[in-house]
């Protein structure tokens, strides 16, 4: 039996199979690092980044590692914590994303001991962040955006000309902006904490109330009724209306945008020739020949967030387009998964920031996990909950046919999943050739099983 899953491609899917294997290699062979101090292993952020960061640890566990390498994922999540809190570093705005990664790990693995630790660490960390970073005037959390720790990701202001620091917090006013992606993450972390609280016998009411208030604040302050879209951030000059793809994706995935808004956002997103970009359009100091490092450029992780949001909303066209874009980018770079790519040419390109072009580093773990999630949770539609797995496949027209995901390990079971058809409606489910009434598998399933899904 294989120690990792195998994707068997449909008639038109060999390129996806190749990059799926490249992503597995990146995640499991290249970026798992032995930790001599603990005798176990963790995930590094990628080539050039020897240690995990809070954001990377959470995203990589959430998007693939908790399923494919649960022990490594757990150690990675624990490695970015200290003293009963998520690591208190200078990128405080994205610390709470740890809760989302930890909650997903609990759902995938069923590890109740880790659930208790996740709730304790997450709730204590939220208390610090709410004390220090919450703005009661707007009901939003202050701080930069999820994917924009570099000043190239912002217009002027907060960008300060002639300031040669690339770090966003070195530019005046950046501490005080309130961003779509960051607040969407807080909203989902509050939901996760409420779920953990309920499962552990604690009262979830305070988390549910805070989440409801935060969702209202996002929709009141970060939505422009005139422009009919979410803004990027709220600053001293009002609502900035640049398109922040990660924020839009998370607003859809986490249910902050209702179905009508989600449909409008999915239908109105801007695409460059090689995919959706971090922030659109170019800020005044950048252009197509000199794209900003965190501006109009393709980061595969952000593209993965967008593709999954499309799958969650049943928009198979956007999911298929994102898969196509990622496959093109990864194949064009020799099946190596880089940090970021030029949105106009598809070339490996680190983008421009503070007057120079930066390097795009290889072996990026979250580029790999973005692709893996779009296969596992997008195409095959795996959804994890305390009771088991629900299948919600989303098969775009160009990926119609037959796909198999073999030797996928889930808790005490190994699954061979075959997917046939096109679309999002599950027409039939068979487990070991026997028909089932619903598209679910229980969490306590053991042994080796064949699952067949027909969609239309």
VEXDREN-2710 file (C-alpha; in Angstrom, 1 decimal):
% VEXDREN-2710
k/r/px/py/pz
1/UNK/0.0/0.0/0.0
2/UNK/1.3/3.5/-0.9
3/UNK/2.3/5.9/1.9
4/UNK/0.7/8.7/0.0
5/UNK/-2.3/9.1/-2.3
6/UNK/-2.2/8.6/-6.0
7/UNK/-4.3/10.7/-8.5
8/UNK/-5.3/8.7/-11.5
9/UNK/-6.3/11.3/-14.2
10/UNK/-9.2/11.5/-16.5
11/UNK/-8.7/11.6/-20.3
12/UNK/-7.8/15.3/-20.3
13/UNK/-6.2/15.5/-16.9
14/UNK/-2.6/14.3/-17.2
15/UNK/-1.1/17.8/-16.5
16/UNK/-3.1/18.0/-13.3
17/UNK/-1.9/14.6/-12.3
18/UNK/1.7/15.7/-12.9
19/UNK/1.5/18.9/-10.8
20/UNK/-0.5/17.0/-8.1
21/UNK/2.5/14.6/-7.8
22/UNK/4.9/17.6/-7.8
23/UNK/2.9/19.1/-4.9
24/UNK/3.0/15.9/-2.9
25/UNK/6.8/15.8/-3.4
26/UNK/7.1/19.4/-2.4
27/UNK/5.0/18.9/0.8
28/UNK/6.1/15.4/1.9
29/UNK/9.7/15.1/0.6
30/UNK/11.1/18.6/0.3
31/UNK/9.6/20.6/3.2
32/UNK/9.2/18.1/6.0
33/UNK/12.2/18.9/8.3
34/UNK/13.5/16.7/11.1
35/UNK/13.3/18.5/14.5
36/UNK/16.2/17.1/16.5
37/UNK/15.0/18.7/19.7
38/UNK/11.7/16.9/19.7
39/UNK/12.5/13.8/17.7
40/UNK/9.7/14.5/15.3
41/UNK/9.3/16.7/12.2
42/UNK/7.7/20.0/11.1
43/UNK/6.8/21.8/7.9
44/UNK/9.0/24.7/6.9
45/UNK/7.4/27.5/4.9
46/UNK/9.5/26.7/1.9
47/UNK/12.8/27.3/0.1
48/UNK/14.6/30.2/1.8
49/UNK/12.3/30.0/4.9
50/UNK/13.7/27.5/7.2
51/UNK/11.1/27.8/10.0
52/UNK/7.3/27.8/10.0
53/UNK/5.5/31.1/10.5
54/UNK/2.2/31.2/12.2
55/UNK/0.4/32.0/9.0
56/UNK/2.1/29.3/7.0
57/UNK/1.8/26.7/9.7
58/UNK/-1.9/27.2/9.9
59/UNK/-2.6/27.4/6.1
60/UNK/-0.4/24.4/5.2
61/UNK/-2.0/22.2/7.9
62/UNK/-5.5/23.4/7.0
63/UNK/-5.1/23.0/3.3
64/UNK/-3.4/19.6/3.1
65/UNK/-0.9/18.5/5.8
66/UNK/-3.5/17.6/8.5
67/UNK/-4.9/15.0/6.1
68/UNK/-1.7/13.8/4.5
69/UNK/0.8/14.1/7.3
70/UNK/-1.2/14.6/10.6
71/UNK/1.7/14.1/13.0
72/UNK/3.9/16.6/11.1
73/UNK/0.9/19.1/10.9
74/UNK/0.3/18.8/14.7
75/UNK/4.0/19.4/15.5
76/UNK/4.1/22.4/13.1
77/UNK/1.0/23.9/14.7
78/UNK/2.5/23.4/18.2
79/UNK/5.9/24.7/17.1
80/UNK/4.5/28.2/16.5
81/UNK/3.1/28.5/20.0
82/UNK/4.8/29.3/23.3
83/UNK/3.7/30.0/26.8
84/UNK/0.1/29.0/26.1
85/UNK/-0.3/31.5/23.3
86/UNK/0.2/31.6/19.5
87/UNK/3.6/33.1/18.9
88/UNK/3.6/36.8/19.8
89/UNK/5.7/38.1/16.8
90/UNK/5.5/41.4/15.0
91/UNK/3.0/40.1/12.4
92/UNK/0.2/40.1/15.0
93/UNK/-2.6/40.7/12.6
94/UNK/-2.6/37.1/11.2
95/UNK/-1.9/35.2/14.4
96/UNK/-5.6/34.2/14.9
97/UNK/-5.5/32.2/11.6
98/UNK/-3.8/29.5/13.8
99/UNK/-7.2/28.7/15.3
100/UNK/-8.7/27.9/11.9
101/UNK/-5.8/25.5/11.1
102/UNK/-6.0/23.9/14.5
103/UNK/-9.8/23.4/14.3
104/UNK/-9.5/21.8/10.8
105/UNK/-6.8/19.5/12.2
106/UNK/-9.2/18.4/14.9
107/UNK/-11.9/17.7/12.3
108/UNK/-9.6/15.7/10.1
109/UNK/-7.9/13.7/12.8
110/UNK/-10.5/13.5/15.6
111/UNK/-7.7/14.2/18.2
112/UNK/-9.6/15.3/21.3
113/UNK/-6.5/16.0/23.3
114/UNK/-5.4/18.4/20.6
115/UNK/-8.9/20.0/20.5
116/UNK/-8.5/20.9/24.2
117/UNK/-5.1/22.4/23.6
118/UNK/-6.4/24.3/20.6
119/UNK/-9.2/25.8/22.5
120/UNK/-7.0/26.8/25.4
121/UNK/-4.4/28.4/23.2
122/UNK/-6.8/29.9/20.8
123/UNK/-9.1/31.5/23.4
124/UNK/-6.1/32.9/25.3
125/UNK/-4.6/34.4/22.1
126/UNK/-7.9/35.9/21.1
127/UNK/-8.2/37.6/24.5
128/UNK/-4.8/39.3/23.9
129/UNK/-5.7/40.3/20.4
130/UNK/-9.1/41.7/21.3
131/UNK/-7.6/43.7/24.1
132/UNK/-4.8/45.2/21.9
133/UNK/-6.2/45.2/18.3
134/UNK/-9.9/45.5/18.4
135/UNK/-11.5/48.9/17.4
136/UNK/-14.7/49.3/19.2
137/UNK/-15.6/52.3/17.1
138/UNK/-16.1/50.2/14.0
139/UNK/-16.3/46.8/15.5
140/UNK/-13.4/45.7/13.3
141/UNK/-9.9/44.4/14.1
142/UNK/-7.0/46.7/13.2
143/UNK/-4.0/45.7/11.2
144/UNK/-2.6/44.8/7.7
145/UNK/-4.0/42.2/5.4
146/UNK/-3.4/38.4/5.5
147/UNK/-1.0/38.3/2.5
148/UNK/0.4/41.8/2.5
149/UNK/3.2/41.9/5.1
150/UNK/5.2/43.9/2.5
151/UNK/4.4/47.5/1.7
152/UNK/4.1/46.7/-2.0
153/UNK/0.7/45.5/-1.1
154/UNK/-0.7/49.0/-0.3
155/UNK/-1.4/52.3/-2.0
156/UNK/-0.2/55.6/-0.8
157/UNK/-1.0/56.0/2.1
158/UNK/-0.1/54.0/4.1
159/UNK/2.9/53.5/1.7
160/UNK/5.3/56.3/2.5
161/UNK/7.5/57.4/-0.5
162/UNK/11.2/57.5/0.2
163/UNK/10.8/55.1/3.2
164/UNK/13.1/52.2/2.2
165/UNK/11.6/49.6/4.6
166/UNK/9.7/46.8/2.9
167/UNK/7.9/45.9/6.1
168/UNK/4.4/47.2/6.2
169/UNK/4.4/48.3/9.9
170/UNK/7.4/50.6/9.3
171/UNK/5.1/52.8/7.3
172/UNK/3.0/55.3/9.3
173/UNK/-0.7/54.5/9.7
174/UNK/-0.5/50.8/8.7
175/UNK/-1.2/49.7/12.3
176/UNK/-4.6/51.3/12.1
177/UNK/-6.1/50.1/8.8
178/UNK/-8.9/47.5/9.0
179/UNK/-8.7/44.9/6.2
180/UNK/-11.2/42.6/4.7
181/UNK/-9.1/39.4/4.8
182/UNK/-7.9/39.9/8.4
183/UNK/-11.4/40.5/9.7
184/UNK/-12.7/37.5/7.7
185/UNK/-10.1/35.4/9.5
186/UNK/-11.2/36.7/12.9
187/UNK/-14.8/35.9/12.1
188/UNK/-14.0/32.3/11.2
189/UNK/-11.7/31.9/14.2
190/UNK/-14.6/32.9/16.4
191/UNK/-16.8/30.3/14.8
192/UNK/-14.1/27.7/15.3
193/UNK/-13.6/28.7/19.0
194/UNK/-17.4/28.4/19.5
195/UNK/-17.4/24.9/18.0
196/UNK/-14.5/23.8/20.1
197/UNK/-16.1/25.3/23.2
198/UNK/-19.3/23.4/22.6
199/UNK/-17.5/20.1/22.0
200/UNK/-15.5/20.5/25.2
201/UNK/-18.5/21.4/27.4
202/UNK/-17.8/25.1/27.5
203/UNK/-20.3/27.9/26.7
204/UNK/-20.0/28.9/23.1
205/UNK/-22.4/31.9/23.3
206/UNK/-19.8/34.6/23.7
207/UNK/-17.9/33.5/20.6
208/UNK/-21.1/33.3/18.6
209/UNK/-22.2/36.8/19.6
210/UNK/-18.7/38.2/18.8
211/UNK/-18.8/36.5/15.4
212/UNK/-22.3/37.9/14.6
213/UNK/-21.2/41.4/15.6
214/UNK/-18.0/41.2/13.5
215/UNK/-19.8/39.9/10.4
216/UNK/-22.2/42.8/10.7
217/UNK/-19.3/45.2/11.1
218/UNK/-17.6/43.8/8.0
219/UNK/-20.8/44.1/5.9
220/UNK/-21.4/47.6/7.3
221/UNK/-18.0/49.1/7.0
222/UNK/-16.1/47.1/4.3
223/UNK/-19.0/46.8/1.8
224/UNK/-19.6/49.6/-0.6
225/UNK/-23.3/49.8/-1.5
226/UNK/-22.5/52.3/-4.3
227/UNK/-19.8/50.2/-5.9
228/UNK/-21.6/46.9/-4.9
229/UNK/-18.4/45.3/-3.8
230/UNK/-16.2/44.8/-0.7
231/UNK/-13.4/47.2/-0.3
232/UNK/-9.8/46.2/0.5
233/UNK/-9.4/48.2/3.8
234/UNK/-10.9/51.0/5.8
235/UNK/-8.4/53.7/6.5
236/UNK/-8.3/57.4/7.5
237/UNK/-9.4/58.4/4.0
238/UNK/-12.3/56.0/3.9
239/UNK/-12.9/52.7/2.2
240/UNK/-10.2/51.7/-0.3
241/UNK/-11.9/49.9/-3.2
242/UNK/-9.1/47.8/-4.6
243/UNK/-10.0/44.2/-5.2
244/UNK/-8.3/42.0/-2.5
245/UNK/-8.7/38.5/-3.8
246/UNK/-7.9/36.7/-0.5
247/UNK/-10.4/38.8/1.4
248/UNK/-13.1/38.2/-1.2
249/UNK/-12.4/34.4/-1.2
250/UNK/-12.6/34.2/2.6
251/UNK/-15.8/36.3/2.7
252/UNK/-17.4/33.8/0.4
253/UNK/-16.0/30.6/2.0
254/UNK/-16.8/31.7/5.6
255/UNK/-20.4/32.8/4.7
256/UNK/-19.8/36.5/5.4
257/UNK/-21.0/37.3/1.9
258/UNK/-24.5/35.9/1.4
259/UNK/-25.3/33.8/-1.7
260/UNK/-26.3/36.8/-3.9
261/UNK/-23.1/38.8/-3.0
262/UNK/-21.0/35.6/-3.4
263/UNK/-22.4/35.0/-6.9
264/UNK/-21.7/38.6/-7.9
265/UNK/-18.2/38.5/-6.6
266/UNK/-17.4/35.2/-8.4
267/UNK/-18.8/36.6/-11.6
268/UNK/-17.0/40.0/-11.3
269/UNK/-13.5/39.1/-10.3
270/UNK/-10.7/40.5/-12.4
271/UNK/-8.4/38.0/-14.1
272/UNK/-5.0/38.7/-15.6
273/UNK/-3.7/36.4/-18.3
274/UNK/-2.3/33.9/-15.8
275/UNK/-4.9/34.2/-13.1
276/UNK/-6.4/36.2/-10.2
277/UNK/-3.9/38.5/-8.4
278/UNK/-3.4/39.6/-4.8
279/UNK/-4.7/43.1/-5.3
280/UNK/-6.1/44.8/-8.4
281/UNK/-5.5/47.2/-10.0
282/UNK/-1.8/48.2/-10.0
283/UNK/-1.0/50.9/-7.5
284/UNK/0.3/54.1/-9.0
285/UNK/4.0/53.3/-8.5
286/UNK/3.7/49.9/-10.3
287/UNK/2.6/48.7/-13.8
288/UNK/2.5/45.5/-15.9
289/UNK/6.3/45.8/-16.5
290/UNK/7.0/46.4/-12.8
291/UNK/4.3/44.6/-10.8
292/UNK/4.2/45.1/-7.1
293/UNK/5.3/42.1/-5.0
294/UNK/2.0/42.0/-3.1
295/UNK/-0.1/43.8/-5.7
296/UNK/-1.1/42.7/-9.2
297/UNK/0.8/39.4/-9.2
298/UNK/0.0/35.7/-8.9
299/UNK/0.6/34.1/-5.5
300/UNK/-0.6/30.4/-5.9
301/UNK/-1.8/30.3/-2.3
302/UNK/-4.2/33.2/-2.9
303/UNK/-5.3/31.6/-6.2
304/UNK/-6.0/28.4/-4.2
305/UNK/-8.2/30.4/-1.7
306/UNK/-10.1/31.8/-4.6
307/UNK/-10.6/28.4/-6.4
308/UNK/-11.8/26.8/-3.2
309/UNK/-14.3/29.6/-2.6
310/UNK/-15.7/29.0/-6.1
311/UNK/-16.0/25.3/-5.3
312/UNK/-17.8/26.0/-2.0
313/UNK/-20.2/28.2/-3.8
314/UNK/-20.8/25.6/-6.6
315/UNK/-19.2/27.9/-9.2
316/UNK/-17.4/25.1/-11.2
317/UNK/-16.3/27.6/-13.9
318/UNK/-14.1/29.6/-11.6
319/UNK/-12.8/26.4/-9.9
320/UNK/-11.8/25.0/-13.3
321/UNK/-10.2/28.3/-14.4
322/UNK/-8.1/28.4/-11.2
323/UNK/-7.0/24.8/-11.6
324/UNK/-6.0/25.5/-15.3
325/UNK/-4.1/28.6/-14.2
326/UNK/-2.2/26.8/-11.5
327/UNK/-1.4/23.9/-13.7
328/UNK/-0.1/26.2/-16.4
329/UNK/2.1/28.1/-14.0
330/UNK/3.6/25.1/-12.3
331/UNK/4.2/23.2/-15.6
332/UNK/5.9/26.3/-17.0
333/UNK/8.4/26.4/-14.1
334/UNK/9.4/22.8/-14.7
335/UNK/7.0/21.4/-12.2
336/UNK/8.7/23.3/-9.4
337/UNK/6.3/25.3/-7.2
338/UNK/7.5/28.8/-6.8
339/UNK/6.4/31.6/-4.4
340/UNK/4.9/33.9/-7.0
341/UNK/4.6/34.4/-10.7
342/UNK/4.1/37.3/-13.2
343/UNK/0.4/37.7/-13.9
344/UNK/1.0/38.9/-17.5
345/UNK/3.7/36.6/-18.7
346/UNK/3.5/33.6/-16.3
347/UNK/7.2/33.8/-15.6
348/UNK/8.6/33.2/-12.2
349/UNK/8.8/36.7/-10.8
350/UNK/9.2/38.0/-7.2
351/UNK/7.7/41.4/-8.1
352/UNK/8.9/44.9/-7.2
353/UNK/9.1/46.5/-3.8
354/UNK/10.9/49.6/-2.5
355/UNK/12.6/50.2/-5.8
356/UNK/14.0/46.8/-6.7
357/UNK/12.9/43.4/-8.1
358/UNK/12.7/40.6/-5.6
359/UNK/13.4/36.9/-5.9
360/UNK/10.6/34.4/-6.1
361/UNK/11.8/31.5/-4.0
362/UNK/11.3/27.8/-4.9
363/UNK/9.8/24.9/-3.0
364/UNK/6.9/27.0/-1.5
365/UNK/4.9/24.8/0.8
366/UNK/1.7/26.8/0.5
367/UNK/1.9/26.7/-3.3
368/UNK/1.8/23.0/-3.0
369/UNK/-1.0/22.8/-0.4
370/UNK/-3.1/25.2/-2.4
371/UNK/-3.1/22.8/-5.4
372/UNK/-3.6/19.8/-3.1
373/UNK/-6.7/21.3/-1.5
374/UNK/-8.2/22.2/-4.8
375/UNK/-8.0/18.5/-5.7
376/UNK/-9.1/17.0/-2.4
377/UNK/-11.7/19.5/-1.3
378/UNK/-12.5/21.2/-4.6
379/UNK/-12.7/18.5/-7.3
380/UNK/-13.4/15.5/-5.0
381/UNK/-15.3/17.6/-2.5
382/UNK/-14.1/16.3/0.8
383/UNK/-15.7/18.1/3.8
384/UNK/-14.7/17.1/7.3
385/UNK/-16.8/17.4/10.4
386/UNK/-16.8/15.6/13.8
387/UNK/-19.1/12.9/12.5
388/UNK/-17.0/12.0/9.4
389/UNK/-16.6/13.0/5.7
390/UNK/-19.3/14.5/3.4
391/UNK/-18.6/14.5/-0.3
392/UNK/-19.5/17.7/-2.2
393/UNK/-17.6/17.3/-5.5
394/UNK/-17.3/20.2/-8.0
395/UNK/-16.2/18.9/-11.4
396/UNK/-15.7/21.6/-14.1
397/UNK/-16.5/20.8/-17.7
398/UNK/-12.9/20.5/-18.8
399/UNK/-12.3/18.0/-16.0
400/UNK/-15.3/15.9/-16.7
401/UNK/-14.8/12.1/-17.0
402/UNK/-13.4/9.7/-14.5
403/UNK/-10.9/10.4/-11.7
404/UNK/-9.5/8.3/-9.0
405/UNK/-7.8/9.2/-5.7
406/UNK/-6.3/6.1/-4.4
407/UNK/-4.8/5.2/-1.0
408/UNK/-6.0/8.3/0.7
409/UNK/-5.7/7.8/4.4
410/UNK/-8.4/9.2/6.7
411/UNK/-8.0/8.4/10.4
412/UNK/-8.0/4.6/10.7
413/UNK/-9.2/4.0/7.1
414/UNK/-7.7/4.0/3.6
415/UNK/-10.0/5.2/0.8
416/UNK/-9.9/4.6/-2.9
417/UNK/-12.3/7.3/-4.3
418/UNK/-13.5/7.2/-7.9
419/UNK/-15.3/10.3/-9.3
420/UNK/-17.3/10.2/-12.5
421/UNK/-19.3/12.9/-14.3
422/UNK/-19.4/16.7/-14.3
423/UNK/-21.0/19.3/-12.1
424/UNK/-21.9/19.5/-8.4
425/UNK/-25.0/17.3/-7.8
426/UNK/-24.2/13.9/-6.4
427/UNK/-26.4/11.4/-8.2
428/UNK/-25.2/8.2/-6.5
429/UNK/-22.7/6.9/-4.0
430/UNK/-21.4/3.4/-3.6
431/UNK/-19.3/2.1/-0.8
432/UNK/-17.6/-1.2/-1.6
433/UNK/-20.0/-1.6/-4.5
434/UNK/-23.0/-1.2/-2.2
435/UNK/-25.3/1.8/-2.8
436/UNK/-25.6/4.4/0.0
437/UNK/-28.4/6.8/0.8
438/UNK/-26.2/9.8/1.4
439/UNK/-22.8/11.1/0.4
440/UNK/-21.2/10.6/3.9
441/UNK/-18.7/8.3/5.5
442/UNK/-18.6/7.9/9.3
443/UNK/-15.5/9.0/11.3
444/UNK/-15.1/5.6/12.8
445/UNK/-14.7/3.8/9.5
446/UNK/-11.7/1.4/9.5
447/UNK/-9.9/-0.6/6.9
448/UNK/-9.5/-0.2/3.1
449/UNK/-12.6/0.8/1.2
450/UNK/-13.7/1.8/-2.3
451/UNK/-16.0/4.8/-2.7
452/UNK/-17.6/5.6/-6.1
453/UNK/-19.3/9.0/-6.7
454/UNK/-21.4/9.9/-9.7
455/UNK/-22.1/13.6/-10.2
456/UNK/-24.2/15.5/-12.7
END
